[in-house]
Amino acid sequence: MDNSKIEELLEQADNRYSIAEQYDEWRKIDKKQATQKLEKLAKSYGKDELFEEYFIDRVKQLNYLTDKQLLQEAESFSSICKSEMADGKSLCYSKHYAETTLWREYVDEYCRLYAEVYDYADKHGVKDDPIFFASDCAEAYVNERITDVLHLKETFKADWQQEFLSKLQDRMMREREAEVDSSTFDTLSTRWKTRTQETMDMMFPDGIDDGFSLPED
């Protein structure tokens, strides 16, 4: 790809879909050359390899983002990964945590447990993508359903999965013991409060009109 085309795309980095559309055109002509051109474009921004990796993956997945959204997400992905690695997290953990966070669909505890599963699988040499196992574990953890963990043990039989589920079950039981007030036994977890509150905030951004509150002066 010539420099004029790169400069043109850089100048259009706003709410257009020029990058995705351009890649789609390249792909229709020659898939191999399309990848090479996309890699060259990613490098042209002068960012790091994490930025380039996310940029290329999102475009190749044909997830249509505007040019501005694509650049912002790639920059955020790189920033989150570097922050996590600075805190001692592995590259595998950091990438999956950053990716899940950018989905903007889940609370932080879900994203972290999800990334933890991938990291655990990677350290055990697992080659298959554990996406379903990771999502099921994260869902059970966030909702504090220990019974779901027991059901997962009946579904996922690999040694590393059984080992992870046993560790997760123990962790959830310890956390439950720490959270529950023995005098009332009705204390809701911080995770559940956070998840519920986020849902309510999205549904009622201006608060709930209970019909009894007096208007403010």
HULIN-V440521 format. One record per residue. N is the residue number from 1. RES is the residue in one small letter. SS is DSSP state (helix for helix, strand for strand, loop for the rest). Layout:
N | RES | SS
N | RES | SS
This chain:
1 | m | loop
2 | d | loop
3 | n | helix
4 | s | helix
5 | k | helix
6 | i | helix
7 | e | helix
8 | e | helix
9 | l | helix
10 | l | helix
11 | e | helix
12 | q | loop
13 | a | loop
14 | d | loop
15 | n | loop
16 | r | loop
17 | y | loop
18 | s | helix
19 | i | helix
20 | a | helix
21 | e | helix
22 | q | helix
23 | y | helix
24 | d | helix
25 | e | helix
26 | w | helix
27 | r | helix
28 | k | helix
29 | i | helix
30 | d | loop
31 | k | helix
32 | k | helix
33 | q | helix
34 | a | helix
35 | t | helix
36 | q | helix
37 | k | helix
38 | l | helix
39 | e | helix
40 | k | helix
41 | l | helix
42 | a | helix
43 | k | helix
44 | s | loop
45 | y | loop
46 | g | loop
47 | k | loop
48 | d | loop
49 | e | helix
50 | l | helix
51 | f | helix
52 | e | helix
53 | e | helix
54 | y | helix
55 | f | helix
56 | i | helix
57 | d | helix
58 | r | helix
59 | v | helix
60 | k | helix
61 | q | loop
62 | l | loop
63 | n | loop
64 | y | loop
65 | l | loop
66 | t | loop
67 | d | helix
68 | k | helix
69 | q | helix
70 | l | helix
71 | l | helix
72 | q | helix
73 | e | helix
74 | a | helix
75 | e | helix
76 | s | helix
77 | f | helix
78 | s | helix
79 | s | helix
80 | i | helix
81 | c | helix
82 | k | helix
83 | s | helix
84 | e | helix
85 | m | helix
86 | a | helix
87 | d | loop
88 | g | loop
89 | k | loop
90 | s | loop
91 | l | helix
92 | c | helix
93 | y | helix
94 | s | helix
95 | k | helix
96 | h | helix
97 | y | helix
98 | a | helix
99 | e | helix
100 | t | helix
101 | t | helix
102 | l | helix
103 | w | helix
104 | r | loop
105 | e | loop
106 | y | loop
107 | v | loop
108 | d | helix
109 | e | helix
110 | y | helix
111 | c | helix
112 | r | helix
113 | l | helix
114 | y | helix
115 | a | helix
116 | e | helix
117 | v | helix
118 | y | helix
119 | d | helix
120 | y | helix
121 | a | helix
122 | d | helix
123 | k | helix
124 | h | loop
125 | g | loop
126 | v | loop
127 | k | loop
128 | d | loop
129 | d | loop
130 | p | loop
131 | i | helix
132 | f | helix
133 | f | helix
134 | a | helix
135 | s | helix
136 | d | helix
137 | c | helix
138 | a | helix
139 | e | helix
140 | a | helix
141 | y | helix
142 | v | helix
143 | n | loop
144 | e | loop
145 | r | loop
146 | i | helix
147 | t | helix
148 | d | helix
149 | v | helix
150 | l | helix
151 | h | helix
152 | l | helix
153 | k | helix
154 | e | helix
155 | t | helix
156 | f | loop
157 | k | loop
158 | a | loop
159 | d | helix
160 | w | helix
161 | q | helix
162 | q | helix
163 | e | helix
164 | f | helix
165 | l | helix
166 | s | helix
167 | k | helix
168 | l | helix
169 | q | helix
170 | d | helix
171 | r | helix
172 | m | helix
173 | m | helix
174 | r | helix
175 | e | helix
176 | r | helix
177 | e | helix
178 | a | helix
179 | e | helix
180 | v | loop
181 | d | loop
182 | s | loop
183 | s | loop
184 | t | loop
185 | f | loop
186 | d | loop
187 | t | loop
188 | l | loop
189 | s | loop
190 | t | helix
191 | r | helix
192 | w | helix
193 | k | helix
194 | t | helix
195 | r | helix
196 | t | helix
197 | q | helix
198 | e | helix
199 | t | helix
200 | m | helix
201 | d | helix
202 | m | helix
203 | m | helix
204 | f | loop
205 | p | loop
206 | d | loop
207 | g | loop
208 | i | loop
209 | d | loop
210 | d | loop
211 | g | loop
212 | f | loop
213 | s | loop
214 | l | loop
215 | p | loop
216 | e | loop
217 | d | loop
